[in-house]
Amino acid sequence: MEYLGYVEPDGYDRVVFRGDVKANEFIAFWLKDGRVLAGMNMNIWDVTDPIRELIVSKRVVDADRLANPNIPLGEV
């Protein structure tokens, strides 16, 4: 498990899951106003850089695309 970014307990308005939560193979993203504030990957590897880029860019993302594991994170 790896966690990137930071969000206060009440500092987000949505959590988006990408992957299979029941199988413990997923990424969770904490969003505020459509921007990724933090991300945590659980048994999904080699996604640190794309998660960091989503956080640092502060751009608004499409939550449905973010949740879709068939869309590369770099294309969200």
PQR file with spaces between the fields and no chain letter, atoms N, CA, C, O and H, PARSE charges and radii, in Angstrom:
ATOM       1  N    MET     1       0.853   -1.163    0.000 -0.4000 1.5000
ATOM       2  CA   MET     1       0.000    0.000    0.000 -0.0000 2.0000
ATOM       3  C    MET     1       0.905    1.235    0.000  0.5500 1.7000
ATOM       4  O    MET     1       1.882    1.310    0.746 -0.5500 1.4000
ATOM       5  N    GLU     2       0.556    2.196   -0.853 -0.4000 1.5000
ATOM       6  CA   GLU     2       1.257    3.480   -0.895 -0.0000 2.0000
ATOM       7  C    GLU     2       0.224    4.599   -0.903  0.5500 1.7000
ATOM       8  O    GLU     2      -0.835    4.477   -1.520 -0.5500 1.4000
ATOM       9  H    GLU     2      -0.237    2.135   -1.459  0.4000 1.0000
ATOM      10  N    TYR     3       0.542    5.682   -0.217 -0.4000 1.5000
ATOM      11  CA   TYR     3      -0.351    6.829   -0.131 -0.0000 2.0000
ATOM      12  C    TYR     3       0.420    8.069   -0.576  0.5500 1.7000
ATOM      13  O    TYR     3       1.546    8.300   -0.133 -0.5500 1.4000
ATOM      14  H    TYR     3       1.403    5.781    0.284  0.4000 1.0000
ATOM      15  N    LEU     4      -0.178    8.850   -1.437 -0.4000 1.5000
ATOM      16  CA   LEU     4       0.425   10.087   -1.932 -0.0000 2.0000
ATOM      17  C    LEU     4      -0.550   11.234   -1.731  0.5500 1.7000
ATOM      18  O    LEU     4      -1.764   11.052   -1.824 -0.5500 1.4000
ATOM      19  H    LEU     4      -1.092    8.663   -1.797  0.4000 1.0000
ATOM      20  N    GLY     5      -0.013   12.417   -1.454 -0.4000 1.5000
ATOM      21  CA   GLY     5      -0.853   13.586   -1.256 -0.0000 2.0000
ATOM      22  C    GLY     5      -1.272   13.708    0.188  0.5500 1.7000
ATOM      23  O    GLY     5      -0.759   13.019    1.071 -0.5500 1.4000
ATOM      24  H    GLY     5       0.973   12.565   -1.378  0.4000 1.0000
ATOM      25  N    TYR     6      -2.212   14.598    0.406 -0.4000 1.5000
ATOM      26  CA   TYR     6      -2.730   14.810    1.756 -0.0000 2.0000
ATOM      27  C    TYR     6      -4.116   15.414    1.657  0.5500 1.7000
ATOM      28  O    TYR     6      -4.388   16.256    0.801 -0.5500 1.4000
ATOM      29  H    TYR     6      -2.628   15.157   -0.311  0.4000 1.0000
ATOM      30  N    VAL     7      -4.979   14.972    2.541 -0.4000 1.5000
ATOM      31  CA   VAL     7      -6.320   15.533    2.620 -0.0000 2.0000
ATOM      32  C    VAL     7      -6.780   15.461    4.075  0.5500 1.7000
ATOM      33  O    VAL     7      -6.628   14.434    4.736 -0.5500 1.4000
ATOM      34  H    VAL     7      -4.758   14.289    3.237  0.4000 1.0000
ATOM      35  N    GLU     8      -7.338   16.551    4.559 -0.4000 1.5000
ATOM      36  CA   GLU     8      -7.919   16.591    5.912 -0.0000 2.0000
ATOM      37  C    GLU     8      -9.131   15.663    5.954  0.5500 1.7000
ATOM      38  O    GLU     8      -9.736   15.405    4.913 -0.5500 1.4000
ATOM      39  H    GLU     8      -7.462   17.386    4.022  0.4000 1.0000
ATOM      40  N    PRO     9      -9.500   15.155    7.133 -0.5600 1.5000
ATOM      41  CA   PRO     9     -10.650   14.255    7.231  0.2800 2.0000
ATOM      42  C    PRO     9     -11.935   14.806    6.599  0.5500 1.7000
ATOM      43  O    PRO     9     -12.736   14.034    6.072 -0.5500 1.4000
ATOM      44  N    ASP    10     -12.139   16.098    6.643 -0.4000 1.5000
ATOM      45  CA   ASP    10     -13.350   16.677    6.033 -0.0000 2.0000
ATOM      46  C    ASP    10     -13.004   17.542    4.826  0.5500 1.7000
ATOM      47  O    ASP    10     -13.803   18.387    4.422 -0.5500 1.4000
ATOM      48  H    ASP    10     -11.489   16.726    7.071  0.4000 1.0000
ATOM      49  N    GLY    11     -11.824   17.341    4.248 -0.4000 1.5000
ATOM      50  CA   GLY    11     -11.351   18.194    3.159 -0.0000 2.0000
ATOM      51  C    GLY    11     -11.619   17.670    1.763  0.5500 1.7000
ATOM      52  O    GLY    11     -11.047   18.179    0.799 -0.5500 1.4000
ATOM      53  H    GLY    11     -11.175   16.655    4.576  0.4000 1.0000
ATOM      54  N    TYR    12     -12.471   16.670    1.626 -0.4000 1.5000
ATOM      55  CA   TYR    12     -12.786   16.112    0.314 -0.0000 2.0000
ATOM      56  C    TYR    12     -14.293   15.974    0.180  0.5500 1.7000
ATOM      57  O    TYR    12     -15.025   15.957    1.170 -0.5500 1.4000
ATOM      58  H    TYR    12     -12.936   16.256    2.408  0.4000 1.0000
ATOM      59  N    ASP    13     -14.742   15.875   -1.069 -0.4000 1.5000
ATOM      60  CA   ASP    13     -16.176   15.702   -1.272 -0.0000 2.0000
ATOM      61  C    ASP    13     -16.525   14.399   -2.002  0.5500 1.7000
ATOM      62  O    ASP    13     -17.696   14.084   -2.215 -0.5500 1.4000
ATOM      63  H    ASP    13     -14.147   15.888   -1.873  0.4000 1.0000
ATOM      64  N    ARG    14     -15.475   13.647   -2.381 -0.4000 1.5000
ATOM      65  CA   ARG    14     -15.741   12.393   -3.082 -0.0000 2.0000
ATOM      66  C    ARG    14     -14.526   11.476   -2.984  0.5500 1.7000
ATOM      67  O    ARG    14     -13.385   11.936   -2.979 -0.5500 1.4000
ATOM      68  H    ARG    14     -14.524   13.903   -2.208  0.4000 1.0000
ATOM      69  N    VAL    15     -14.787   10.173   -2.906 -0.4000 1.5000
ATOM      70  CA   VAL    15     -13.746    9.159   -3.008 -0.0000 2.0000
ATOM      71  C    VAL    15     -14.091    8.296   -4.214  0.5500 1.7000
ATOM      72  O    VAL    15     -15.210    7.799   -4.336 -0.5500 1.4000
ATOM      73  H    VAL    15     -15.715    9.799   -2.909  0.4000 1.0000
ATOM      74  N    VAL    16     -13.126    8.124   -5.093 -0.4000 1.5000
ATOM      75  CA   VAL    16     -13.313    7.322   -6.302 -0.0000 2.0000
ATOM      76  C    VAL    16     -12.414    6.099   -6.199  0.5500 1.7000
ATOM      77  O    VAL    16     -11.226    6.209   -5.894 -0.5500 1.4000
ATOM      78  H    VAL    16     -12.216    8.528   -4.994  0.4000 1.0000
ATOM      79  N    PHE    17     -12.999    4.925   -6.459 -0.4000 1.5000
ATOM      80  CA   PHE    17     -12.240    3.678   -6.444 -0.0000 2.0000
ATOM      81  C    PHE    17     -12.044    3.186   -7.867  0.5500 1.7000
ATOM      82  O    PHE    17     -12.951    3.248   -8.698 -0.5500 1.4000
ATOM      83  H    PHE    17     -13.963    4.835   -6.707  0.4000 1.0000
ATOM      84  N    ARG    18     -10.849    2.700   -8.126 -0.4000 1.5000
ATOM      85  CA   ARG    18     -10.482    2.159   -9.441 -0.0000 2.0000
ATOM      86  C    ARG    18      -9.918    0.762   -9.198  0.5500 1.7000
ATOM      87  O    ARG    18      -8.878    0.618   -8.556 -0.5500 1.4000
ATOM      88  H    ARG    18     -10.113    2.650   -7.451  0.4000 1.0000
ATOM      89  N    GLY    19     -10.584   -0.252   -9.696 -0.4000 1.5000
ATOM      90  CA   GLY    19     -10.120   -1.614   -9.501 -0.0000 2.0000
ATOM      91  C    GLY    19     -11.108   -2.420   -8.681  0.5500 1.7000
ATOM      92  O    GLY    19     -12.293   -2.096   -8.607 -0.5500 1.4000
ATOM      93  H    GLY    19     -11.430   -0.136  -10.218  0.4000 1.0000
ATOM      94  N    ASP    20     -10.596   -3.482   -8.062 -0.4000 1.5000
ATOM      95  CA   ASP    20     -11.429   -4.439   -7.342 -0.0000 2.0000
ATOM      96  C    ASP    20     -11.189   -4.304   -5.837  0.5500 1.7000
ATOM      97  O    ASP    20     -10.223   -4.846   -5.300 -0.5500 1.4000
ATOM      98  H    ASP    20      -9.633   -3.746   -8.122  0.4000 1.0000
ATOM      99  N    VAL    21     -12.074   -3.580   -5.172 -0.4000 1.5000
ATOM     100  CA   VAL    21     -11.933   -3.328   -3.742 -0.0000 2.0000
ATOM     101  C    VAL    21     -12.018   -4.633   -2.952  0.5500 1.7000
ATOM     102  O    VAL    21     -11.242   -4.838   -2.019 -0.5500 1.4000
ATOM     103  H    VAL    21     -12.859   -3.140   -5.608  0.4000 1.0000
ATOM     104  N    LYS    22     -12.938   -5.507   -3.310 -0.4000 1.5000
ATOM     105  CA   LYS    22     -13.109   -6.770   -2.573 -0.0000 2.0000
ATOM     106  C    LYS    22     -11.872   -7.657   -2.657  0.5500 1.7000
ATOM     107  O    LYS    22     -11.592   -8.420   -1.732 -0.5500 1.4000
ATOM     108  H    LYS    22     -13.568   -5.340   -4.068  0.4000 1.0000
ATOM     109  N    ALA    23     -11.133   -7.564   -3.754 -0.4000 1.5000
ATOM     110  CA   ALA    23      -9.917   -8.364   -3.924 -0.0000 2.0000
ATOM     111  C    ALA    23      -8.675   -7.637   -3.395  0.5500 1.7000
ATOM     112  O    ALA    23      -7.557   -8.139   -3.519 -0.5500 1.4000
ATOM     113  H    ALA    23     -11.360   -6.944   -4.506  0.4000 1.0000
ATOM     114  N    ASN    24      -8.876   -6.459   -2.809 -0.4000 1.5000
ATOM     115  CA   ASN    24      -7.763   -5.638   -2.309 -0.0000 2.0000
ATOM     116  C    ASN    24      -6.757   -5.282   -3.403  0.5500 1.7000
ATOM     117  O    ASN    24      -5.550   -5.247   -3.162 -0.5500 1.4000
ATOM     118  H    ASN    24      -9.784   -6.051   -2.709  0.4000 1.0000
ATOM     119  N    GLU    25      -7.263   -5.019   -4.601 -0.4000 1.5000
ATOM     120  CA   GLU    25      -6.444   -4.583   -5.730 -0.0000 2.0000
ATOM     121  C    GLU    25      -7.123   -3.358   -6.341  0.5500 1.7000
ATOM     122  O    GLU    25      -7.923   -3.465   -7.270 -0.5500 1.4000
ATOM     123  H    GLU    25      -8.243   -5.048   -4.798  0.4000 1.0000
ATOM     124  N    PHE    26      -6.781   -2.204   -5.796 -0.4000 1.5000
ATOM     125  CA   PHE    26      -7.474   -0.994   -6.226 -0.0000 2.0000
ATOM     126  C    PHE    26      -6.627    0.244   -5.948  0.5500 1.7000
ATOM     127  O    PHE    26      -5.606    0.194   -5.261 -0.5500 1.4000
ATOM     128  H    PHE    26      -6.131   -2.118   -5.041  0.4000 1.0000
ATOM     129  N    ILE    27      -7.090    1.347   -6.508 -0.4000 1.5000
ATOM     130  CA   ILE    27      -6.567    2.669   -6.175 -0.0000 2.0000
ATOM     131  C    ILE    27      -7.751    3.486   -5.675  0.5500 1.7000
ATOM     132  O    ILE    27      -8.822    3.472   -6.282 -0.5500 1.4000
ATOM     133  H    ILE    27      -7.919    1.388   -7.066  0.4000 1.0000
ATOM     134  N    ALA    28      -7.558    4.193   -4.580 -0.4000 1.5000
ATOM     135  CA   ALA    28      -8.577    5.115   -4.065 -0.0000 2.0000
ATOM     136  C    ALA    28      -8.067    6.534   -4.270  0.5500 1.7000
ATOM     137  O    ALA    28      -6.901    6.830   -4.009 -0.5500 1.4000
ATOM     138  H    ALA    28      -6.688    4.205   -4.088  0.4000 1.0000
ATOM     139  N    PHE    29      -8.949    7.403   -4.738 -0.4000 1.5000
ATOM     140  CA   PHE    29      -8.609    8.805   -4.955 -0.0000 2.0000
ATOM     141  C    PHE    29      -9.551    9.674   -4.133  0.5500 1.7000
ATOM     142  O    PHE    29     -10.764    9.465   -4.157 -0.5500 1.4000
ATOM     143  H    PHE    29      -9.896    7.162   -4.950  0.4000 1.0000
ATOM     144  N    TRP    30      -9.007   10.641   -3.410 -0.4000 1.5000
ATOM     145  CA   TRP    30      -9.798   11.613   -2.672 -0.0000 2.0000
ATOM     146  C    TRP    30      -9.841   12.887   -3.488  0.5500 1.7000
ATOM     147  O    TRP    30      -8.801   13.449   -3.829 -0.5500 1.4000
ATOM     148  H    TRP    30      -8.022   10.810   -3.391  0.4000 1.0000
ATOM     149  N    LEU    31     -11.067   13.353   -3.807 -0.4000 1.5000
ATOM     150  CA   LEU    31     -11.245   14.516   -4.665 -0.0000 2.0000
ATOM     151  C    LEU    31     -11.969   15.639   -3.934  0.5500 1.7000
ATOM     152  O    LEU    31     -12.755   15.405   -3.017 -0.5500 1.4000
ATOM     153  H    LEU    31     -11.913   12.896   -3.530  0.4000 1.0000
ATOM     154  N    LYS    32     -11.689   16.835   -4.355 -0.4000 1.5000
ATOM     155  CA   LYS    32     -12.424   18.029   -3.913 -0.0000 2.0000
ATOM     156  C    LYS    32     -12.639   18.884   -5.150  0.5500 1.7000
ATOM     157  O    LYS    32     -11.680   19.269   -5.818 -0.5500 1.4000
ATOM     158  H    LYS    32     -11.050   17.025   -5.101  0.4000 1.0000
ATOM     159  N    ASP    33     -13.889   19.181   -5.455 -0.4000 1.5000
ATOM     160  CA   ASP    33     -14.229   19.979   -6.634 -0.0000 2.0000
ATOM     161  C    ASP    33     -13.626   19.397   -7.906  0.5500 1.7000
ATOM     162  O    ASP    33     -13.217   20.143   -8.796 -0.5500 1.4000
ATOM     163  H    ASP    33     -14.669   18.868   -4.912  0.4000 1.0000
ATOM     164  N    GLY    34     -13.568   18.067   -7.998 -0.4000 1.5000
ATOM     165  CA   GLY    34     -13.083   17.402   -9.201 -0.0000 2.0000
ATOM     166  C    GLY    34     -11.575   17.298   -9.323  0.5500 1.7000
ATOM     167  O    GLY    34     -11.068   16.812  -10.334 -0.5500 1.4000
ATOM     168  H    GLY    34     -13.900   17.461   -7.275  0.4000 1.0000
ATOM     169  N    ARG    35     -10.852   17.748   -8.310 -0.4000 1.5000
ATOM     170  CA   ARG    35      -9.387   17.686   -8.328 -0.0000 2.0000
ATOM     171  C    ARG    35      -8.905   16.612   -7.365  0.5500 1.7000
ATOM     172  O    ARG    35      -9.434   16.473   -6.262 -0.5500 1.4000
ATOM     173  H    ARG    35     -11.264   18.143   -7.489  0.4000 1.0000
ATOM     174  N    VAL    36      -7.900   15.855   -7.786 -0.4000 1.5000
ATOM     175  CA   VAL    36      -7.347   14.784   -6.947 -0.0000 2.0000
ATOM     176  C    VAL    36      -6.437   15.406   -5.894  0.5500 1.7000
ATOM     177  O    VAL    36      -5.475   16.100   -6.223 -0.5500 1.4000
ATOM     178  H    VAL    36      -7.470   15.967   -8.682  0.4000 1.0000
ATOM     179  N    LEU    37      -6.746   15.154   -4.635 -0.4000 1.5000
ATOM     180  CA   LEU    37      -5.939   15.650   -3.519 -0.0000 2.0000
ATOM     181  C    LEU    37      -4.981   14.587   -2.999  0.5500 1.7000
ATOM     182  O    LEU    37      -3.883   14.901   -2.539 -0.5500 1.4000
ATOM     183  H    LEU    37      -7.528   14.591   -4.368  0.4000 1.0000
ATOM     184  N    ALA    38      -5.407   13.319   -3.074 -0.4000 1.5000
ATOM     185  CA   ALA    38      -4.595   12.220   -2.554 -0.0000 2.0000
ATOM     186  C    ALA    38      -4.999   10.934   -3.262  0.5500 1.7000
ATOM     187  O    ALA    38      -6.101   10.812   -3.796 -0.5500 1.4000
ATOM     188  H    ALA    38      -6.299   13.065   -3.447  0.4000 1.0000
ATOM     189  N    GLY    39      -4.078    9.987   -3.249 -0.4000 1.5000
ATOM     190  CA   GLY    39      -4.351    8.688   -3.839 -0.0000 2.0000
ATOM     191  C    GLY    39      -3.646    7.600   -3.050  0.5500 1.7000
ATOM     192  O    GLY    39      -2.554    7.809   -2.520 -0.5500 1.4000
ATOM     193  H    GLY    39      -3.183   10.087   -2.816  0.4000 1.0000
ATOM     194  N    MET    40      -4.274    6.444   -2.975 -0.4000 1.5000
ATOM     195  CA   MET    40      -3.685    5.304   -2.279 -0.0000 2.0000
ATOM     196  C    MET    40      -3.837    4.072   -3.159  0.5500 1.7000
ATOM     197  O    MET    40      -4.948    3.704   -3.542 -0.5500 1.4000
ATOM     198  H    MET    40      -5.161    6.274   -3.405  0.4000 1.0000
ATOM     199  N    ASN    41      -2.715    3.442   -3.474 -0.4000 1.5000
ATOM     200  CA   ASN    41      -2.806    2.203   -4.246 -0.0000 2.0000
ATOM     201  C    ASN    41      -2.612    1.007   -3.332  0.5500 1.7000
ATOM     202  O    ASN    41      -1.745    0.998   -2.458 -0.5500 1.4000
ATOM     203  H    ASN    41      -1.813    3.741   -3.163  0.4000 1.0000
ATOM     204  N    MET    42      -3.435    0.006   -3.556 -0.4000 1.5000
ATOM     205  CA   MET    42      -3.414   -1.225   -2.761 -0.0000 2.0000
ATOM     206  C    MET    42      -3.213   -2.388   -3.724  0.5500 1.7000
ATOM     207  O    MET    42      -4.124   -2.761   -4.462 -0.5500 1.4000
ATOM     208  H    MET    42      -4.140    0.013   -4.265  0.4000 1.0000
ATOM     209  N    ASN    43      -2.001   -2.960   -3.707 -0.4000 1.5000
ATOM     210  CA   ASN    43      -1.653   -4.089   -4.568 -0.0000 2.0000
ATOM     211  C    ASN    43      -1.772   -3.777   -6.061  0.5500 1.7000
ATOM     212  O    ASN    43      -1.967   -4.684   -6.870 -0.5500 1.4000
ATOM     213  H    ASN    43      -1.261   -2.657   -3.107  0.4000 1.0000
ATOM     214  N    ILE    44      -1.657   -2.522   -6.423 -0.4000 1.5000
ATOM     215  CA   ILE    44      -1.550   -2.079   -7.810 -0.0000 2.0000
ATOM     216  C    ILE    44      -0.201   -1.374   -7.892  0.5500 1.7000
ATOM     217  O    ILE    44       0.021   -0.386   -7.193 -0.5500 1.4000
ATOM     218  H    ILE    44      -1.498   -1.785   -5.766  0.4000 1.0000
ATOM     219  N    TRP    45       0.691   -1.863   -8.727 -0.4000 1.5000
ATOM     220  CA   TRP    45       2.061   -1.366   -8.718 -0.0000 2.0000
ATOM     221  C    TRP    45       2.351   -0.479   -9.921  0.5500 1.7000
ATOM     222  O    TRP    45       1.626   -0.502  -10.915 -0.5500 1.4000
ATOM     223  H    TRP    45       0.511   -2.665   -9.295  0.4000 1.0000
ATOM     224  N    ASP    46       3.406    0.292   -9.818 -0.4000 1.5000
ATOM     225  CA   ASP    46       3.887    1.173  -10.888 -0.0000 2.0000
ATOM     226  C    ASP    46       2.883    2.259  -11.260  0.5500 1.7000
ATOM     227  O    ASP    46       2.747    2.614  -12.431 -0.5500 1.4000
ATOM     228  H    ASP    46       3.995    0.310   -9.010  0.4000 1.0000
ATOM     229  N    VAL    47       2.188    2.778  -10.265 -0.4000 1.5000
ATOM     230  CA   VAL    47       1.242    3.873  -10.516 -0.0000 2.0000
ATOM     231  C    VAL    47       1.579    5.122   -9.701  0.5500 1.7000
ATOM     232  O    VAL    47       0.821    6.092   -9.709 -0.5500 1.4000
ATOM     233  H    VAL    47       2.298    2.490   -9.314  0.4000 1.0000
ATOM     234  N    THR    48       2.702    5.100   -9.004 -0.4000 1.5000
ATOM     235  CA   THR    48       3.073    6.235   -8.160 -0.0000 2.0000
ATOM     236  C    THR    48       3.215    7.517   -8.974  0.5500 1.7000
ATOM     237  O    THR    48       2.668    8.554   -8.598 -0.5500 1.4000
ATOM     238  H    THR    48       3.318    4.312   -8.998  0.4000 1.0000
ATOM     239  N    ASP    49       3.937    7.453  -10.075 -0.4000 1.5000
ATOM     240  CA   ASP    49       4.145    8.666  -10.877 -0.0000 2.0000
ATOM     241  C    ASP    49       2.842    9.224  -11.454  0.5500 1.7000
ATOM     242  O    ASP    49       2.609   10.429  -11.352 -0.5500 1.4000
ATOM     243  H    ASP    49       4.380    6.611  -10.380  0.4000 1.0000
ATOM     244  N    PRO    50       1.984    8.394  -12.056 -0.5600 1.5000
ATOM     245  CA   PRO    50       0.719    8.953  -12.565  0.2800 2.0000
ATOM     246  C    PRO    50      -0.178    9.525  -11.460  0.5500 1.7000
ATOM     247  O    PRO    50      -0.849   10.536  -11.671 -0.5500 1.4000
ATOM     248  N    ILE    51      -0.194    8.888  -10.290 -0.4000 1.5000
ATOM     249  CA   ILE    51      -0.992    9.425   -9.183 -0.0000 2.0000
ATOM     250  C    ILE    51      -0.431   10.778   -8.762  0.5500 1.7000
ATOM     251  O    ILE    51      -1.177   11.739   -8.578 -0.5500 1.4000
ATOM     252  H    ILE    51       0.350    8.067  -10.119  0.4000 1.0000
ATOM     253  N    ARG    52       0.887   10.844   -8.612 -0.4000 1.5000
ATOM     254  CA   ARG    52       1.526   12.107   -8.231 -0.0000 2.0000
ATOM     255  C    ARG    52       1.200   13.204   -9.252  0.5500 1.7000
ATOM     256  O    ARG    52       0.903   14.337   -8.871 -0.5500 1.4000
ATOM     257  H    ARG    52       1.493   10.063   -8.762  0.4000 1.0000
ATOM     258  N    GLU    53       1.253   12.875  -10.527 -0.4000 1.5000
ATOM     259  CA   GLU    53       0.960   13.861  -11.576 -0.0000 2.0000
ATOM     260  C    GLU    53      -0.476   14.380  -11.456  0.5500 1.7000
ATOM     261  O    GLU    53      -0.709   15.579  -11.613 -0.5500 1.4000
ATOM     262  H    GLU    53       1.494   11.955  -10.836  0.4000 1.0000
ATOM     263  N    LEU    54      -1.429   13.504  -11.183 -0.4000 1.5000
ATOM     264  CA   LEU    54      -2.814   13.941  -11.009 -0.0000 2.0000
ATOM     265  C    LEU    54      -2.939   14.909   -9.831  0.5500 1.7000
ATOM     266  O    LEU    54      -3.683   15.887   -9.902 -0.5500 1.4000
ATOM     267  H    LEU    54      -1.239   12.530  -11.056  0.4000 1.0000
ATOM     268  N    ILE    55      -2.214   14.635   -8.758 -0.4000 1.5000
ATOM     269  CA   ILE    55      -2.271   15.496   -7.571 -0.0000 2.0000
ATOM     270  C    ILE    55      -1.610   16.839   -7.846  0.5500 1.7000
ATOM     271  O    ILE    55      -2.187   17.891   -7.571 -0.5500 1.4000
ATOM     272  H    ILE    55      -1.609   13.840   -8.700  0.4000 1.0000
ATOM     273  N    VAL    56      -0.408   16.801   -8.385 -0.4000 1.5000
ATOM     274  CA   VAL    56       0.385   18.020   -8.599 -0.0000 2.0000
ATOM     275  C    VAL    56      -0.240   18.927   -9.656  0.5500 1.7000
ATOM     276  O    VAL    56      -0.173   20.151   -9.538 -0.5500 1.4000
ATOM     277  H    VAL    56       0.062   15.946   -8.608  0.4000 1.0000
ATOM     278  N    SER    57      -0.844   18.342  -10.680 -0.4000 1.5000
ATOM     279  CA   SER    57      -1.412   19.149  -11.773 -0.0000 2.0000
ATOM     280  C    SER    57      -2.588   20.006  -11.321  0.5500 1.7000
ATOM     281  O    SER    57      -2.841   21.070  -11.885 -0.5500 1.4000
ATOM     282  H    SER    57      -0.899   17.348  -10.776  0.4000 1.0000
ATOM     283  N    LYS    58      -3.307   19.539  -10.299 -0.4000 1.5000
ATOM     284  CA   LYS    58      -4.484   20.249   -9.775 -0.0000 2.0000
ATOM     285  C    LYS    58      -5.565   20.483  -10.829  0.5500 1.7000
ATOM     286  O    LYS    58      -6.418   21.357  -10.676 -0.5500 1.4000
ATOM     287  H    LYS    58      -3.102   18.674   -9.840  0.4000 1.0000
ATOM     288  N    ARG    59      -5.516   19.691  -11.898 -0.4000 1.5000
ATOM     289  CA   ARG    59      -6.537   19.851  -12.938 -0.0000 2.0000
ATOM     290  C    ARG    59      -7.808   19.086  -12.562  0.5500 1.7000
ATOM     291  O    ARG    59      -7.756   18.102  -11.823 -0.5500 1.4000
ATOM     292  H    ARG    59      -4.822   18.981  -12.022  0.4000 1.0000
ATOM     293  N    VAL    60      -8.922   19.540  -13.069 -0.4000 1.5000
ATOM     294  CA   VAL    60     -10.197   18.862  -12.851 -0.0000 2.0000
ATOM     295  C    VAL    60     -10.204   17.596  -13.696  0.5500 1.7000
ATOM     296  O    VAL    60      -9.851   17.623  -14.875 -0.5500 1.4000
ATOM     297  H    VAL    60      -8.964   20.339  -13.669  0.4000 1.0000
ATOM     298  N    VAL    61     -10.609   16.490  -13.084 -0.4000 1.5000
ATOM     299  CA   VAL    61     -10.647   15.211  -13.789 -0.0000 2.0000
ATOM     300  C    VAL    61     -12.087   14.705  -13.870  0.5500 1.7000
ATOM     301  O    VAL    61     -12.943   15.087  -13.073 -0.5500 1.4000
ATOM     302  H    VAL    61     -10.895   16.468  -12.127  0.4000 1.0000
ATOM     303  N    ASP    62     -12.326   13.854  -14.834 -0.4000 1.5000
ATOM     304  CA   ASP    62     -13.611   13.186  -14.997 -0.0000 2.0000
ATOM     305  C    ASP    62     -13.599   11.957  -14.084  0.5500 1.7000
ATOM     306  O    ASP    62     -12.847   11.014  -14.333 -0.5500 1.4000
ATOM     307  H    ASP    62     -11.630   13.544  -15.481  0.4000 1.0000
ATOM     308  N    ALA    63     -14.409   11.956  -13.048 -0.4000 1.5000
ATOM     309  CA   ALA    63     -14.409   10.880  -12.054 -0.0000 2.0000
ATOM     310  C    ALA    63     -14.744    9.524  -12.674  0.5500 1.7000
ATOM     311  O    ALA    63     -14.214    8.506  -12.228 -0.5500 1.4000
ATOM     312  H    ALA    63     -15.020   12.722  -12.846  0.4000 1.0000
ATOM     313  N    ASP    64     -15.604    9.484  -13.682 -0.4000 1.5000
ATOM     314  CA   ASP    64     -15.936    8.214  -14.329 -0.0000 2.0000
ATOM     315  C    ASP    64     -14.720    7.646  -15.055  0.5500 1.7000
ATOM     316  O    ASP    64     -14.479    6.440  -15.007 -0.5500 1.4000
ATOM     317  H    ASP    64     -16.034   10.311  -14.044  0.4000 1.0000
ATOM     318  N    ARG    65     -13.963    8.494  -15.719 -0.4000 1.5000
ATOM     319  CA   ARG    65     -12.732    8.042  -16.389 -0.0000 2.0000
ATOM     320  C    ARG    65     -11.678    7.636  -15.358  0.5500 1.7000
ATOM     321  O    ARG    65     -10.946    6.668  -15.560 -0.5500 1.4000
ATOM     322  H    ARG    65     -14.159    9.474  -15.757  0.4000 1.0000
ATOM     323  N    LEU    66     -11.607    8.367  -14.275 -0.4000 1.5000
ATOM     324  CA   LEU    66     -10.663    8.043  -13.211 -0.0000 2.0000
ATOM     325  C    LEU    66     -10.950    6.654  -12.639  0.5500 1.7000
ATOM     326  O    LEU    66     -10.017    5.919  -12.314 -0.5500 1.4000
ATOM     327  H    LEU    66     -12.201    9.154  -14.111  0.4000 1.0000
ATOM     328  N    ALA    67     -12.199    6.292  -12.515 -0.4000 1.5000
ATOM     329  CA   ALA    67     -12.610    5.002  -11.956 -0.0000 2.0000
ATOM     330  C    ALA    67     -12.440    3.847  -12.939  0.5500 1.7000
ATOM     331  O    ALA    67     -12.448    2.686  -12.530 -0.5500 1.4000
ATOM     332  H    ALA    67     -12.957    6.889  -12.779  0.4000 1.0000
ATOM     333  N    ASN    68     -12.290    4.141  -14.201 -0.4000 1.5000
ATOM     334  CA   ASN    68     -12.248    3.102  -15.237 -0.0000 2.0000
ATOM     335  C    ASN    68     -10.832    2.532  -15.390  0.5500 1.7000
ATOM     336  O    ASN    68      -9.945    3.235  -15.874 -0.5500 1.4000
ATOM     337  H    ASN    68     -12.284    5.084  -14.534  0.4000 1.0000
ATOM     338  N    PRO    69     -10.602    1.280  -14.991 -0.5600 1.5000
ATOM     339  CA   PRO    69      -9.258    0.711  -15.066  0.2800 2.0000
ATOM     340  C    PRO    69      -8.789    0.447  -16.501  0.5500 1.7000
ATOM     341  O    PRO    69      -7.618    0.137  -16.721 -0.5500 1.4000
ATOM     342  N    ASN    70      -9.680    0.567  -17.463 -0.4000 1.5000
ATOM     343  CA   ASN    70      -9.303    0.381  -18.870 -0.0000 2.0000
ATOM     344  C    ASN    70      -8.724    1.640  -19.490  0.5500 1.7000
ATOM     345  O    ASN    70      -8.207    1.593  -20.606 -0.5500 1.4000
ATOM     346  H    ASN    70     -10.631    0.819  -17.285  0.4000 1.0000
ATOM     347  N    ILE    71      -8.798    2.758  -18.792 -0.4000 1.5000
ATOM     348  CA   ILE    71      -8.241    4.013  -19.271 -0.0000 2.0000
ATOM     349  C    ILE    71      -6.950    4.278  -18.496  0.5500 1.7000
ATOM     350  O    ILE    71      -6.986    4.396  -17.271 -0.5500 1.4000
ATOM     351  H    ILE    71      -9.218    2.796  -17.885  0.4000 1.0000
ATOM     352  N    PRO    72      -5.822    4.373  -19.179 -0.5600 1.5000
ATOM     353  CA   PRO    72      -4.566    4.644  -18.464  0.2800 2.0000
ATOM     354  C    PRO    72      -4.669    5.936  -17.652  0.5500 1.7000
ATOM     355  O    PRO    72      -5.289    6.906  -18.087 -0.5500 1.4000
ATOM     356  N    LEU    73      -4.055    5.934  -16.473 -0.4000 1.5000
ATOM     357  CA   LEU    73      -4.123    7.115  -15.597 -0.0000 2.0000
ATOM     358  C    LEU    73      -3.593    8.354  -16.299  0.5500 1.7000
ATOM     359  O    LEU    73      -4.090    9.455  -16.063 -0.5500 1.4000
ATOM     360  H    LEU    73      -3.551    5.146  -16.119  0.4000 1.0000
ATOM     361  N    GLY    74      -2.608    8.198  -17.146 -0.4000 1.5000
ATOM     362  CA   GLY    74      -2.046    9.337  -17.865 -0.0000 2.0000
ATOM     363  C    GLY    74      -3.013    9.966  -18.853  0.5500 1.7000
ATOM     364  O    GLY    74      -2.774   11.075  -19.331 -0.5500 1.4000
ATOM     365  H    GLY    74      -2.204    7.303  -17.338  0.4000 1.0000
ATOM     366  N    GLU    75      -4.106    9.272  -19.166 -0.4000 1.5000
ATOM     367  CA   GLU    75      -5.104    9.780  -20.107 -0.0000 2.0000
ATOM     368  C    GLU    75      -6.365   10.293  -19.432  0.5500 1.7000
ATOM     369  O    GLU    75      -7.310   10.705  -20.104 -0.5500 1.4000
ATOM     370  H    GLU    75      -4.300    8.372  -18.777  0.4000 1.0000
ATOM     371  N    VAL    76      -6.381   10.269  -18.100 -0.4000 1.5000
ATOM     372  CA   VAL    76      -7.575   10.722  -17.367 -0.0000 2.0000
ATOM     373  C    VAL    76      -7.645   12.234  -17.409  0.5500 1.7000
ATOM     374  O    VAL    76      -8.572   12.824  -16.853 -0.5500 1.4000
ATOM     375  H    VAL    76      -5.613    9.934  -17.554  0.4000 1.0000
